Amino acid sequence: MKIKRYLLFILIIAGQVIGVAAQTVKGPIKDDSGNPVNAHGAGVLFHNGTYYLFGEIKKGKTWLVPGQQWEDYRVPAGGVSCYSSKDLKNWKYEGVALAPVKGDPSNDLDTSRVIERPKVIYNEKTKKFVMWMHIDKKDYSYSQSGVAVSDKPAGPYRYLYSIKPNVQMSRDMTLFKDEDGKAYLIYSSEQNFTMQVCLLSDDYKRPTKTFTRILIGKKREAPALFKNGGKYYLITSACSGWSPNAAMYAVADNPMGPYKEYGNPCKGPGAATTYEAQSTFVLPIKDKPGSYIFMADRWNKLDLEKSDYLWLPLTARKGKVEVKGN
């Protein structure tokens, strides 16, 4: 009996350690074949007991777009990758979920374009997996949201089109699916001076005419929206190119807003630069109410292929958000 109790104690402790390890990442992540995970500006879908990680493929030589007023460093658009995991620690490479196109500059998915911040949600009514992403030209003059669909979570995804939601500029973006099944597209707009929240159609494939303007005049990007205790929390970064800056969070009683702005959720040394990273997603941990992972990118602007990751535990209590770097 003592041996059984001892083994049970060891299993409990091991589970707690695995949980902590899964929620804390600072640097590269490797898949189960030992290869670096290449999934930047990422989002995560939890479906049928499995986490699916989607992100930008950063590969190739980094170059600076001439004539820009900001650090417009680029690599060829590599499409969207997918990895799967049962425990957020061990990752299996599922392949390229959305492949780029080569040699057709007029195509949204051409390697000369920009494919950023892919996010995927599942539609129970249509049984389709729907991916939204930021689609742009190398100088960010296109500023649209693209959409793709698949019958399987890991893809491959079939690209449909890109659009300016309600004829509004759309850059850095994220998706949010609420408990009632409604889904929202959140994106930087109006030359990044505002953000907008747009209700999606019932099949999640199109923006509706229902949208609101939030964080007006604040010039924010890199949105990550999550829900806790009936409130909606939006984490964003300032606009400083590839260089890190201080995060900010805002809180609302409705995903459409209005949002009340608060300060930096990051605490401790490095908080002023989000620990040298930029927000991309906040992941609720399944079966652990109130537990979240703050997911961010640590950009290497001079060699984007060598960019890596920052994942930290996040807490949200009584309208307050906190991310600790150590």
N, C-alpha and C positions, 0 to 999 in steps of 0.2 A: 504493500500500500504506500509506504514511504517513497519507494522508487517511482511509482506511478505519479505521485504528487510532485516529486522532484522533476520528472520529465514534463509534466503539465506546466510547472513553473517556468522551465527552460523554454518551452514552446511559446508561452505568453510573452516572456521577455524578448525572445527572438522576433516575434511578430511586431512588438513595439519598436525594436531596432530597425527592422525592415521598413516599417512605416515612416520612421524619422529619416532614414536614408533615402527613401523614395521622394520625400518632400524637400530634400536639400541637395542642390546641385550647384557647383560653381566651377565652370570649365567645360571641357568636351564631354560628350556622352558617347559611349560605344554600343553598337548593337550586338546581338548574340554571335555574330561572326567576327567580332573584333574591329569592325569598321566604324569610323566616326559617323554619328547620326547627323544627317544633313537636312535639317528641317527648321528653318528660321522664320520669324514672324508667325510662330506656330499657333495652332488651336488644337483642342482635343475633343474627340467625340467618345462618349461611353455608350457602348451598345452590346447587349446580351453578354455582359460580364467581361467585356474586353475594352481597353482604352486604345483608341486610334489617334495617333499623333500625325498631324498634317503640317507641312511647312514648305517654305521656299527652298529650292535647291540652289545654293550658292557655289558655283564651280567655275574656274577659269581665271584669267588675268583681270585684276581690278584696274579700271581706267577712270579718269575724271572727264566728265562731259564739259566741253569748253563753253564759255559764254554765260555761265550760270552765276547767280549771286549767292549761292550756298554750296556746301560740299557735296556736289552731285557725283559721288563715286558709284560705279556700276560694274557688274559682271554680266555676261550674257544671261538672259532670262532662262532658267533651267527647268521651269515647270514646278510641279508640286509633288513632293514625296509623301509616303505613308509608312508609318511604323506601328506595330501593335504590341501591347503588353497586358498582362494580367495583374501586375503588381506595381506598375510605374517605376520599376527598377530594371527589369530585364526586357529589352526591346528587340523585336523581330522586324527585319526589313521586309515590307510588303511590296515594295517596288515604286515605280512612278505612277502616282494616281492620276495626274493630268500632265500629259507630255507637251513640250514646247514644239513649235514649228520652226523650221530652218529655211531661210532664203525667201521669205515672203513678208517684207516689211509692212504690208497693209493688213496682215493678220494680227489679231489681238494677242496671239500666243507666240508670235515670232520672237526669236532669241534677241532681236534688237530692241524689243519692248520691255515693259516692266510688269512682272507678275508678283504681287506681294500679299502677305498676310491672309492666306487662305484659311477659311473656317468652314466646318461642315456640321449640319444638323440633319436629323432624320424626321421625315414626315410620315406619321402613322397612317394617315388616310390614303396617300398615294403609294406608300411602301418604297419611296425613293429617298436616297441620300442626296442632299443638296449642298453644293459648295458655292460660297461667294468669295470673291477676292478683289483686290485693288488692281485694276488694269490701267496702264499708262504708257506714254511715250517716254523716251529717255530724259526729256527735259520737263516732265510732269505737266505738259500742256493738254493732255487728253483727259485725265482725271475722271475715270469712270469705274463703275463696279461691274465685274463680270460674274456670270453664273454658269455652273455645270452640274450635271446630274449623273447618278449611277444607281444600279440595282443592288450593288454590294458596297459595304462600308469602305473597303480598301480600293475600290475602283476596278477597272479604269473608269474615269469620269468623261462624260460627253459634254463638250463645251457648247453652250447655247448662244450667248450674245453678251455684249456689255451695254451699259446704259448709265446716263446721268439721272439718278432718281429725282423725279419731279423737276427735271431740267436743272438740277443742282450739282455743282462740282462734288466729286466723291474721291477722296484719297485714302489715307490710313483708315481701316475699318475693322469692325468685328461683328459677329452675330450673337444674338441672345434669343433663346427659346424659353418661354415662360411655362409655368406649370399648367396653364390653361390651353397650351398648344399654340398660342400665338407666337410669332417670331418677328424679330426686329433687326434691322440693319442700322448700325451706328457708325458714322463716318465723319472725318474732317471735311469741312466744306468752306466755300467762300474764301479761297486762298488761305485756308487753315485758320481764319479768324473766328469761325464758329465750328461747332459740331452740330450734326443733325441726327435725329432718331426717326426712322421710317418704318412703319408697320408693313410687313410683307403680306402678299396674297396668301390665301389658304393653302396653296401648294408650295409656298416658299420660293417660287420661281420669279416673282415680279414684285417691284415696289408698288404700294398703293399710294393714293393721294393723301393719305393721313401721315403727316410728319410734323415734327417740331424742331425749332432752333434752340440749342442749348449752349452754355458756356460762351455766350456772345461776347466777342471782342477779346477772348482769352488766348487765342492762338495755341490750341492744344492738338495733340495727335496721339497715336499709339493707344487707342481706347481698349479697355478691358472691363466688361460689365458682368456683375454677378448679383445674386439675390440672397439675402439672409434675414430671417425674422420679419418677412413681409416688406422689407425695404430693399431698394435697388442701389447698388454701389458702383460707381464708375471711376476707374483709375485711368489717368492720362499722363502724358509727358508734355513738356514744352517743346517748341520747335527749334532745334539747334543742329539740324543736319544729322550726321552720324555720331556727333559728340554727345555724351550723356549729360543729363540735367536732373533737376528735382522733380519727382512725381507729385501729383496732386490727386485728391479724390473728392467726389461729390456724391450726395445722397438724395434720393427721391422716394416718394411713396408710390410712384407709377413709372414704368420704364420710359414713358414719353416726357416725364418731368412734371413740374419744374424741379431742377436740381439745386440743392444748397451746397455751396462750395466750402470745402475745408482745406486744411494744409497738406503737408507731405505725410503719407502714411508710413514712410520708412523711418526707422529709429536707429540711433547709434552712429558710430564712425562710418563714413561713406554715404550717409543718407542724402546728402546734398547732390549726389550724382546717381542716386538709385543704385548705389554700389557698383558704379561703372556699367550700368545696364539700362535697358528701355523696356517698358511693359509690353506684353503681347496678349496675355490671357490669364484669367483666374479660374482655376479648376476646382470644382467641388469634389471632395473625396467620397466615393460611394460608400454608404453605410456608416459614415462618420459625420453626422450632422454638425455643422459649424466648423468643420475642418476644410481648409482650402490650400492650394498651392499657388503662389504668385509666380508666374512664369515670365521671364524676360530674356532679351538678347543682349549679349555682350559683343557689340559690333567692333570688328577690326577694320576700320574704314580704308586703310591702305592695302589690305589683303582680305577682302570680304569672305573668301573661302575659309579663312581661319577664324572666323567669328564663332563664338561658342555661347554658353547658356548660363543663366542664373535662375534657379528654382528655390524658393524659400517658403516656409510656412507663413500663412496669413491668418489673422484672427479678425473677426468683426463682431463687436458687441455694443449694443445700445447706440447704434449710429456711428461708432468709432471704428476705424480700420487701423491695423498695425502690422507692419512687416519688419521683422528683425533680421539684420544681416549676419548676426553671429549669436 
